[in-house]
Amino acid sequence: EIRAILASGLITKEFEATILPDYLTYQSTLRQQTLVKGIQRLEAGTSLFITKESIRKSLYWNILQKKSFDFSDEQTVQTEVRSRVMTAVRRQMVSDVPIGAFLSGGIDSSIMVAAMAMNSDQPINTFTVTFEEREFDESEFASIMAKKYKTNHTEIPVHPEELVHQIPGILSRMDSPSGDGINSYIISEAIKKAGIKVAISGLGGDELFAGYAYSKWYKRIAGQNGFWSNTGFLRNAAASILDLNGSVRTKKFSNLLKISDPALYNIYPVLRAVFSPQEISMLLPTASHPTSLETELQKKRPEIDRFPFYSQFGIGDILGYTEGVLLKDSDQMSMANSIELRVPFFDVELVEYVLSIPDHFKKPTIPKKLLVDSMGSMIPEAIWNKKKMGFVLPWDRWLRKELNSYCALAIQNLMSRNIFQKEVLKNFWQQFNLGDNSVSWAKIWTLVVLEKWIENVIDQEITVTA
């Protein structure tokens, strides 16, 4: 961990401000980057060899190694997907201690539970987070799955007034700052109390099977290269008009219209960005662009372009938001509770196959259509036919009410540091509290988490690196 390295005294506690544009864009530092000067993270799929004479890295698995498979017909593809999912789950259920599963009530976690139940002669232990806010609560659907497969089911109620007191302790477990992860900690803590030491998560289904709405956006844009290259004047004029509307969604669309080349390295950062380049330039006038992820995606464009459009966006997500936020957060928050979290959807053999599948098999006329067609008989129609919700907490309401004073203090402390333009930071906070829809809760929370990470890990007046 970063804190262990800093505790050794071998590295000076020096803040790496040049990485902030990446953090603000994606709510996390990606790939090898950290916010401490002199400390880097070992990238996924990489080995590090250290001898007296040298230090070298070696890539042992590359997501961009495209393989050939038989995609002769729809039935063949569905059968192969089902077989590989079942094999991945069976492999990752091997354990000499009790094993459980995160069950949100959505498609991905439900398929994991169904596959686990079919691979076990004992009831599966399942855990679901419940909310008072009905629009976020999927416990009804989780209960349907639990009854169908006769699991040992536990519901974990989350109350904002209690979470207020838990958050400082949870954030102190973050070795690397991230805008996500609280939900993973809550469910991991409950699993630990139940005596479970290994858990299965449905993370990965959206990335592989075009589950995010953004993947459809990407295909529509990237598939119209001719249109994009001949309409620059009209697009920029439309973007100027849209810039007058302050909503986050409209600003994203405006930035998409300004793109000259509809390649992944241009489109992905716009779709996934928390703070836009314009907002980052306001907060950090000397910030450099593009971000490191954009540079990497641009460098790897020839390899990425060999994949179908839906898979191209999936690859961007895996290298970006998924690896840098979801997987990292799931790992540090589950391990904070001594839980080993496993993600069968990211089984290498499954990933290699699904990323190679042509787009017409994946076309998401319903969420994750190919996954549902392949595995849908294992879960009730009520689950795969419902509106996608995702495993999220009701942050927007909480930050405006129960957690408002907590966030206000964090923003105030962050303003006192020599990092951001103080007036711009102050204005973001005021706009959020006035209900300005251009300042989302995710932006505020990203800033709050950064301040708390500085307090917990750097733990001193930081030095800003120019």
BATORZA-134520 format. One record per atom (N, C-alpha, C): residue in one letter; x, y negated, z. Coordinates in steps of 0.02 Angstrom, whole numbers, plus 50000, padded with zeros to 5 digits. Example, Ala and Ser with C-alpha at 12.3 -4.5 7.8 and 13.67 -1.06 7.14 Angstrom:
2
a506605028450390
a506155022550390
a506605016550390
s506425011250354
s506845005350357
s506454999850394
end
This chain:
466
e500425006050000
e500005000050000
e500434993750000
i500144988249977
i500504981949977
i500714980150048
r500264981150096
r500424979250165
r501004983250193
a501054989550173
a501614993650197
a502274991050170
i502264989050106
i502884986450075
i503074979750108
l502574975450120
l502714969150153
l502974970150224
a502704975150258
a502914976550327
a503644978750330
s503904981450275
s504604983650275
s505084977850278
g504864971850260
g505304966050259
g505734965650197
l505654970450151
l506064970450090
l505804965650037
i505174963550045
i504864958949997
i504614952850035
t504754947050008
t504504940750038
t503764940050024
k503384937550072
k502674936450063
k502564930350019
e502634931349954
e502564925749907
e501984927049860
f501524922449858
f500914923149818
f501064922249744
e500824926849702
e500954926549630
e500364923249595
a500374916549593
a499804912649567
a499704913549492
t500224915749456
t500154916549383
t499654922049365
i499494926349414
i499024931849402
i498304929749414
l498194923849442
l497524921749460
l497034921549401
p497224919349340
p496744919549285
p496454926549273
d496874931749280
d496634938549273
d496144940349329
y496324938449391
y495894939949448
y495214936449440
l495214930149422
l494594926449415
l494164929049358
t494484931449306
t494114934149249
t493774940749266
y494134945149301
y493884952049311
y493744953849383
q493774949149430
q493664950449501
q494204954849532
s494754955849497
s495274960349522
s495894959349480
t496454961649507
t497064961849466
t497074968549430
l497284968549367
l497234974449325
l497924977449311
r497904983749290
r498504987349269
r499054986949322
q499654984549304
q500214984749351
q500244978549396
q499804973749386
q499864967349421
q499624967549493
t499934963349535
t499674961949602
t499764954449614
l499464952049666
l499514944949683
l500094943449730
v500544948249738
v501154947149778
v501754947649731
k502154942349731
k502734942149687
k503224947749706
g503434951549656
g503924956849668
g503624963649680
i502944964149683
i502614970649693
i502184972149632
q502284977949603
q501874980149547
q501534986749563
r500984988149529
r500624994349538
r500814999149482
l500865005549498
l501005010549447
l500375011749407
e500405011049341
e499805011649299
e499545018849300
a498895019449286
a498575026049283
a498895030249228
g498945036749239
g499235041249189
g499985040649182
t500315037849233
t501035036549229
t501415039749286
s502005042349272
s502455045049323
s503045040249330
l503305039749390
l503895035649404
l504455040249427
f505025039849393
f505615043949410
f506165039549438
i506375041049499
i506885036949533
i507495041249548
t508075039049524
t508715042249541
t509185036849567
k509775038749587
k510265033849610
k510465029149553
e510435031649492
e510665027749435
e510125023549401
s509495025849406
s508985022349367
s508275023249395
i507835019149370
i507115019749383
i506765019449314
r506375024549299
r506035024549234
r505325027049241
k504895024649196
k504195026749195
k504075031149135
s503595035749143
s503415040149088
s502655040949086
l502365039849027
l501645040649019
l501485047949005
y501115051249051
y500965058349041
y500275059549011
w499835054349009
w499195055048975
w498995048248948
n498775048048885
n498595041848852
n497885042248827
i497465037848850
i496755037848830
i496665036648755
l497175033748723
l497125032048652
l497365037548606
q497525043348633
q497715049048592
q497075052348566
k496885050648505
k496255053148477
k496345060248451
k495895064748472
k495925071648451
k495345073348404
s495415078848368
s494895081048321
s494455086448352
f493795085648343
f493315090448369
f492775091848316
d492375096848329
d491825098548283
d491195094648302
f491015089848258
f490405085948268
f489905087348211
s489845093648193
s489455095448134
s488715093848140
d488435094648201
d487725093148209
d487585091348282
e486985088648293
e486795086048358
e486785091548412
q486545097348395
q486495102748444
q487195104948467
t487665105148421
t488355107048438
t488645102048487
v488535095648474
v488795090348518
v488475090748587
q487825091448590
q487475091748655
q487705097848696
t487775103448663
t487995109548698
t488695108648726
e489125105448687
e489815104348708
e489855099448766
v489455094148763
v489435089148818
v489215092548882
r488675096448878
r488425099848938
r488945104648966
s489275108348923
s489775113148945
s490355109648980
r490585104048951
r491155100548979
r490985097049045
v490375094449050
v490155091449113
v490125096749169
m489815102349153
m489755107749203
m490445110249224
t490905110949177
t491575113249192
t491945108149236
a491875101749219
a492205096449258
a491955096449330
v491305097049340
v491025097149408
v491255103249445
r491235109049413
r491455115249446
r492185114749468
r492605112049426
r493315111349443
r493405106749503
q493015101349505
q493125096349558
q492725097849621
m492365103349621
m492035105649683
m492475110149725
v493055112049699
v493505116449736
v493745112849798
s493605115549856
s493785112149919
s493755117149976
d494205116250025
d494185120550084
d493845117050143
v493525111250129
v493145107550180
v492465105850151
p491975103950193
p491305102250167
p491325096650115
i490895097350064
i490885092550009
i490195089450002
g490165083049984
g489525079649977
g489495075949912
a488955072049902
a488865068349840
a488525061749853
f488755056549818
f488395050149817
f487785051149771
l487195049749796
l486585050449756
l486205043949757
s486295039949703
s485965033449701
s485245033849677
g485085039249640
g484425039749610
g484435038149536
g485035036449511
g485115035149440
g485295041449401
i485385040749336
i485525046449292
i486175049849310
d486715045949317
d487385048849325
d487455052949390
s487275049849446
s487345053449509
s486865059349513
s486275058749482
s485795064249482
s486065070249443
i486395068849386
i486695074349347
i487255077649387
m487645073649423
m488185076549464
m487885081249516
v487355079049550
v487045083149602
v486745089449572
a486415088849514
a486115094649482
a486655099749463
a487205097249434
a487755101749415
a488085104949476
m488145101149530
m488425103949592
m487975109549618
a487325108249619
a486855113149645
a486875119549604
m486945118849538
m486965124749494
m487625128449498
n488125125149527
n488785128349536
n488905130549608
s488385130449649
s488475132049720
s487925136749745
d488105141049792
d487605145349822
d487375142649890
q487625136549907
q487435133249969
q487115126449953
p486665123949996
p486355117349984
p486885111949981
i486805107249935
i487265101649928
i487095096149978
n487605092850004
n487495087150049
n487465080750007
t486915077150011
t486835071049971
t486695065050016
f486915059049992
f486865052950031
f486635047149987
t486145043450012
t485845037849975
t485805031650018
v486005025949990
v485935019550024
v485235016850010
t484895014350062
t484235011450053
t484245004050073
f483805000150042
f483764992950055
f483054990950072
e483004985550111
e482354982650125
e482074979350061
e482534976650020
e482334973449957
e482154978849907
r481514979549891
r481274985049850
r481574984949779
e481724979049754
e481994978749685
e482684981849680
f483014983049736
f483674986049735
f483664993349760
d483094995549784
d483065002049818
d482855007549769
e483285012649764
e483145018349720
e483045024849760
s482925024049824
s482875030049867
s482295034549847
e481775031749817
e481215035849794
e481445041049744
f481875038849697
f482125043449645
f482645048249672
a483045045749719
a483535050149752
a483175055749789
s482625053949821
s482235058849858
s481945064249812
i481735062149751
i481475067049702
i482015072249686
m482625069849674
m483185074449659
m483345078849719
a483355075849778
a483515079749838
a483015085349849
k482375083949837
k481865089149846
k481915094449791
k482055092349730
k482095097149675
k482645102349687
y483215100049713
y483785104649723
y483895106449796
k483395104649839
k483405106549910
k484075104849942
t484285098649934
t484925096449963
t484835094550036
n485385094350072
n485385091450139
n485465083850131
h484905080450132
h484885073450110
h484895068550169
t485315063350163
t485365058150214
t485265051350183
e484805047450211
e484705040650189
e485065035850236
i485415030850206
i485805026150245
i485505019150236
p485105016850284
p484805010250278
p485325004650287
v485294999650243
v485744993950248
v485334987750263
h485504984350319
h485154978350340
h485644972450338
p485464967050304
p485934961450296
p486174958550362
e485734958350412
e485934955450476
e486474959650511
e486484966150496
e487004970450524
e487634970150480
l487544969650415
l488104969350369
l488534963150380
v488214957750401
v488584951550415
v489154952950464
h489014957150514
h489524958650565
h490024963750541
q489844967750491
q490294972950465
q490784970350413
i490584965250376
i490984963050318
i491704961150335
p491834957350388
p492534955750404
p492964961950411
g492704967050444
g493084973250453
g493174976950387
i492654976850345
i492704980350281
i493214976950235
l493184970250232
l493654966650189
l494374967350213
s494464968450279
s495144969350304
s495454975750279
r495044980350253
r495294986650225
r495524985850153
m495384980150122
m495564979150052
m496304977450046
d496694982250024
d497404980950013
d497514976549952
s497044976849905
s497064972849845
s496374969549837
p496334962949827
p495684959649826
p495254961749767
s494604962349779
s494144964349726
s493444962149744
g493054960349693
g492374958049704
g491874963549717
d492104969849714
d491654975549724
d491904979549784
g491594985049799
g491874989649848
g491504990249914
i491114985049933
i490754985349997
i490274991249999
n489914992349943
n489434997849942
n489785004649949
s490375005249918
s490755011549924
s490965012849996
y491145007450031
y491345008150101
y490755010550144
i490175007450133
i489595009050174
i489405016450168
i489385018950106
i489175025950097
i489735030650119
s490365028650110
s490925032850132
s490935033450208
e490775028050241
e490765028150314
e490215032850339
a489635032750306
a489085037250326
a489275044550314
i489605045850257
i489815052650242
i490315055250293
k490765050850313
k491255052850364
k490915054750429
k490425050650450
k490065052050512
k489685058650509
a489505060850448
a489155067150439
a489635073150438
g490285071750443
g490775077150444
g491005079450375
i490845075450323
i491055077150255
i491725073850240
k492165077550207
k492835074850192
k492975073950117
v492565077050075
v492635076550003
v491965074749973
a491955069949926
a491315067849896
a491385067149821
i490825068549787
i490785067949714
i490395061649697
s490645057849648
s490305051749626
s490125052249552
g489595048849531
g489385048749461
g489725043349421
l490225040149448
l490585034849413
l490865037449347
g490765033749293
g491045035649228
g490525036949174
g489905038349194
g489395039849144
g489255033949098
d489235027949126
d489085022049085
d489645020749034
e490265021549056
e490825020149011
e490865025048953
l490715031248966
l490775036348915
l490165036748868
f489575035348894
f488965036548856
f488575030248839
a488935024548832
a488625018248811
a488045016248857
g488175016648922
g487655015048970
g487575007748985
y488085003748972
y488044996648985
y487734992948925
a487334987948939
a487044983948884
a487594980748842
y488154979248874
y488714976048839
y488964980348781
s488934986848788
s489184991248734
s488764990348671
k488114989148679
k487684987948620
k487844981148589
w487984976248632
w488184969648607
w488814970348566
y489294974048592
y489934974748558
y489844977848489
k489454983148485
k489354986548420
k489034981848369
r488544977948392
r488204973348346
r488684968048319
i489114965548363
i489564960148344
i490154962848302
a490484968048329
a491084970748296
a490914973948228
g490294976148221
g490104979448159
g489914974648103
q489944968148117
q489764962948067
q490364958648051
n490924961648034
n491544957948024
n491474952847967
g491134954647912
g491064950047856
g490674943847875
f490134944747912
f489734939047935
f490154934547979
w490544937448022
w490934933648071
w491464929248037
s491744931747983
s492284928147950
s492044922547904
n491394922347890
n491134917347842
n490654912247872
t490584912347937
t490074907847967
t490364903548024
g491014902148019
g491344898548073
g491014891848090
f490854887848039
f490564881248051
f489884881848085
l489464886248060
l488794887148089
l488824889748160
r489274894448171
r489334897348238
r489574892148289
n490074888148270
n490324883048316
n489804877648330
a489404876048279
a488864871148289
a488344873948338
a488164880248329
a487684883448375
a487964883848445
a488604885348450
a488924885848516
a488914879148552
s489004873648515
s488994867048546
s488304865448575
i487784867748541
i487104866648566
i486984870948628
l487214877248625
l487114881748682
l487494879448744
d488054876048734
d488444873748791
d488064868848835
l487534865948807
l487124861248845
l486694864848897
n486574871348885
n486194875448933
n486674878648982
g486544878049047
g487044880049096
g487044887249118
s486594891549095
s486554898349121
s487174902349103
v487334907249146
v487914911549135
v487834915349070
r487244918149058
r487124922048997
r487204917848934
t486954911648936
t487004907348877
t487724905348864
k488104904148917
k488804902348908
k489204908148878
k489034914348898
k489364920148868
k489224920348793
f488584919348775
f488394919548705
f488754914048666
s488804908148697
s489164902648665
s489884904348652
n490214907348701
n490924909248693
n491004914748641
l490504919148635
l490534924348583
l490504921148513
l490094915948506
l490024912648441
l490674909148420
k491084907448468
k491704903848453
k492274908548431
i492164915048437
i492674919948419
i492784920048344
s493404920148323
s493554920248251
s493624927348224
d493824931948267
d493934938948247
d493564943548296
p493044947148273
p492654951348319
p493014957848338
a493604957148365
a493984962948389
a493874963748464
l494014969748490
l493894971148561
l494254966248606
y494874964448589
y495254960148634
y494964953148638
n494544951148589
n494204944748593
n493514945348626
i493154950648611
i492464951348634
i492424953748707
y492834958748724
y492774961748791
y492854956648848
p493374952348845
p493454947548900
p492854942848908
v492534941048853
v491944936648858
v491374940248892
l491244946448871
l490674950248899
l490784951848972
r491404953248992
r491534955449060
r491764949949108
a491894943949082
a492184938649123
a491704936449178
v491974935549238
v491594932449293
v491654924849286
f492264922349285
f492384915249269
f492584914749196
s492314909849161
s492484908849090
s493164905449086
p493494905749027
p494134902249019
p494074894749035
q493504891649018
q493414884549032
q493404883249107
e493064887549145
e493024886749217
e493704887949250
i494074892849224
i494734894249251
i495204888349238
s495144885249180
s495554879349164
s495394873549210
m494764873049233
m494584867849280
m494874869249349
l494844875549370
l495114877449436
l495874877449436
l496164879649380
l496894880349374
l497114876949310
p497224870349311
p497394866649250
p498014869249213
t498474872349249
t499094874749217
t499054882249200
a498454885249206
a498384892449193
a498554894049120
s498864899849111
s499044902049044
s498514906949017
h498414906848953
h497954911348919
h498314914448860
p498134920348836
p497594924548861
p497794928448923
t497324932148952
t497474936349009
t497884942348986
s498174945849034
s498604951549018
s498204957148984
l497564958049003
l497154963248972
l497024961648899
e496874955448884
e496774953448814
e497404954948773
t497974953248802
t498614954448767
t498724961848754
e498554965948804
e498644973148797
e498164976048745
l497534973948747
l497044976348699
l497224974248628
q497504968248621
q497714965948555
q498294970248529
k498764971648573
k499344975648554
k499144982648533
k498614985348565
k498394992148551
k497824992448501
r497684986948467
r497114986748421
r497134992348368
p497704993648335
p497704998948284
p497485005748311
e497675007248373
e497465013648403
e496735013548423
i496505007948450
i495815007348473
i495325007548414
d495515004348358
d495085003948300
d494935010848269
r495325015848287
r495205022548259
r494605025948292
f494365023048348
f493805026048385
f493145022848362
p492575026448372
p491915023548357
p491795017348400
f491345012948379
f491235006648413
f491045007448487
y490565011848502
y490375012748572
y490965015048615
s491385019248586
s491975021648623
s492495016248630
q492535011748581
q493005006148586
q492845001948648
f492205000448656
f492024996548715
f492145000548779
g491995007048776
g492125011448834
g492855011448853
i493295011548803
i494015011448816
i494205004748848
g493924999248822
g494064992748853
g493844992648926
d493264995548939
d493004995749008
d493445000049053
i493655005749028
i494065010249068
i494735006949084
l495045003749035
l495685000349046
l495604993949087
g495004991049086
g494894984749120
g494484985449184
y493834983949179
y493394983649237
y493374990249277
t493354995849243
t493275002249278
t493895004049318
e494475004049283
e495095005849317
e495295000549369
g495214994149350
g495454988749393
g494994987249451
v494344988549443
v493854986849496
v493534993149524
l493134996649484
l492735002149510
l493155007849539
l493625010249500
l494025015949525
l494475013949583
k494775008049576
k495225005749630
k494835004549695
d494255001349689
d493845000149748
d493595006549779
s493355011149737
s493095017449762
s493645021249800
d494255020849773
d494815024349804
d494995021149871
q495095014549872
q495325011549935
q494775011449988
m494145011049968
m493615010950018
m493435017850043
s493485022950000
s493365029750024
s493945032150068
m494555030650047
m495135032550087
m495175028850153
a494885022850156
a494855019150219
a494445023050270
n494015027550246
n493615031850289
n493845039150287
s494455040150261
s494745046950255
s494315051550213
i493995048750162
i493585052650116
i493965053250049
e494015059350024
e494305060349958
e493735060149907
l493735054949865
l493205053949817
l493415056649748
r492985060749718
r493135063749653
r492625061349601
v492865060449539
v492445057749486
v492465062249424
p492045067449422
p492065072349367
p491965069449298
f491595063949291
f491505061049225
f492165058749194
f492675057749236
f493325055749210
f493805061649204
d493535067749203
d493935073649187
d494235072549118
v494885073749111
v495245072149050
v494935075548988
e494765081948994
e494495085548936
e493815082948916
l493415080748964
l492765077748949
l492865070948916
v493315066848943
v493445060148916
v493685060648844
e494165065048831
e494435065648763
e493895067548713
y493435071848733
y492905073948688
y492405068348677
v492145065448730
v491605060648724
v491825054348688
l492435052048699
l492675046048665
l492745047048590
s492795053248568
s492865054648496
s492195055548461
i491645055948499
i490985057248469
i490755051248427
p490535052348365
p490295046948322
p489705043148353
d489645036848335
d489135032548365
d488425034948356
h488265037948298
h487565039748286
h487305045148335
f487765048848366
f487555053648417
f487415050148484
k487735044448495
k487685040948559
k487155035448560
k486895033648503
k486465027748498
k485965027348556
p486055022348601
p485655022248663
p484955019348655
t484525022948620
t483825020748616
t483495021148684
i483755025448728
i483615025348799
i484295025348833
p484355023348896
p485015023148928
p485375029948924
k485995029748899
k486425035648894
k486075041548861
k485795040148802
k485375045048767
k485715051848758
l486345051848737
l486695058148725
l486765062148789
l486925058848844
l486985062248908
l486315065148929
v485785061248920
v485115063648938
v484905069448894
d485035068948829
d484865074448783
d485245080748800
s485855079948824
s486275085748839
s486115088848907
m485935084548956
m485855086849025
m485165085549053
g484735082249013
g484105079749039
g483645084849069
s483685091049046
s483245096249073
s483405097649147
m483985095449170
m484195096749239
m483915091549287
i483665085949261
i483405080649305
i482705078749283
p482275076649329
p481585074849312
p481545068849265
e481035068849222
e480945063349174
e480895056649209
a480615056449269
a480535050149305
a481195046649316
i481735050449319
i482405047549331
i482715044949268
w482715049049215
w483045046549154
w482625041749114
n481985041049132
n481535036649095
n481405030049131
k481735029049189
k481605022849226
k482105017449206
k481955011249227
k482385005649212
k483045006349248
k483595004949212
k484265005449242
k484335000149296
m484595002249355
m484704997549410
m485444996949428
g485775002549435
g486465002349456
g486515002149532
f487095004149558
f487195004449630
f487494997849654
v487044992949666
v487274986249686
v486904984149749
l487214979449784
l486904976449843
l486564969849822
p486064967649860
p485704961449843
p486114955249862
w486694954449831
w487164949149850
w486884942149841
d486524940949788
d486304934149775
d485894931349833
r485444935449858
r485034933249915
r485454932649978
w485884937549990
w486274937550051
w486754931650055
l487074929949997
l487554924349998
l487204917650009
r486564917349991
r486194911150001
r485884910750070
k485834916350104
k485504916450169
k485954919350224
e485924925950234
e486264928950291
e487024927850292
l487334927750232
l488064927150229
l488294920050209
n487844915250208
n488014908650183
n488534905250226
s488464905350292
s488944901950335
s489624905450332
y489624912050325
y490254915850318
y490624913750255
c490264913050200
c490554911050137
c490784903750139
a490394899450172
a490564892350177
a491244891450211
l491354895150264
l491994894650300
l492574897050257
a492454902550221
a492984905250177
a493154900350122
i492644897250090
i492774892350037
i493134886350065
q492944884150124
q493274878450156
q494014879950169
n494164885950193
n494864887950205
n495244888350139
l494924890950087
l495254891550022
l495404884649993
m494964879850006
m495084872949983
m495694869850015
s495864872050076
s496434869150112
s497104871750086
r497084876850044
r497704879850017
r497894876449951
n498514876649936
n498764873549874
n498714878449816
i498084880349799
i497974885249746
i497544882349690
f496924880349707
f496454877949658
f496354870349663
q496054867449611
q495844860449615
q495284860049667
k495404856349720
k494944856349777
k494244853949759
e494204848549721
e493554845749705
e493154850449660
v493494853949616
v493154858749572
v492884864549614
l493294866949660
l493074872349704
l492474870149747
k492514864149774
k491974861449814
k491334860849773
n491414858649710
n490834857749666
n490504864449650
f490904869849639
f490614876449627
f490174878649686
w490424877649746
w490054879649806
w489404875649813
q489444869149801
q488854864949805
q488334866849752
q488574868049691
q488114869949637
q487754876449653
f488124881249680
f487824887649698
f487264886649749
n487394882749800
n486904881649853
n486304877549829
l486384873749776
l485834869949747
l485434874149697
g485644880349686
g485284884849641
g485474884149569
d486044881049553
d486274880349484
d486424887249456
n486084889149403
n486154895949376
n486794896949336
s487214891849330
s487854892749297
s488384895349346
v488234895049411
v488694897549462
v488384903749495
s488584909549472
s488294915749498
s488594917549566
w488244922049601
w488514924349665
w489174927849656
a489274931149598
a489904934849586
a490494930049587
k490414924049562
k490964919149562
k491144917249634
i490634915749673
i490744913849742
i491064919549782
w490804925549773
w491064931249810
w491784932849791
t491954931949727
t492644932949704
t493114928249741
l492914922149751
l493314917149787
l493354918749862
v492794920749891
v492784922549962
v493244928449976
v493204933649934
v493624939549943
v494364937649938
l494534933249891
l495234931049884
l495474927749948
e495084923249976
e495284919950038
e495374924950095
k494914929550102
k494964934450156
k495564939050146
w495724940650083
w496314944750069
w496954941050089
i496984934650073
i497564930650092
i497644930650168
e497094929750204
e497114929750277
e497344936550304
n497094941950274
n497234948650301
n497914951450280
v498134949850220
v498744953050193
v499344948350193
i499264942450166
i499824937650167
i499934934850236
d499374933050269
d499384931350341
d499874925650357
q499914920650315
q500334914950329
q500184909550277
e500474903650287
e500394898350237
e500754900650174
i500374901750121
i500674904750062
i501084899850021
t501554902549983
t501944898749936
t501674900149867
v501484894849832
v501204895649765
v501754895549714
t501774900849672
t502274901149619
t502004897749557
a502374893049531
a502154889349472
a502144893849411
end
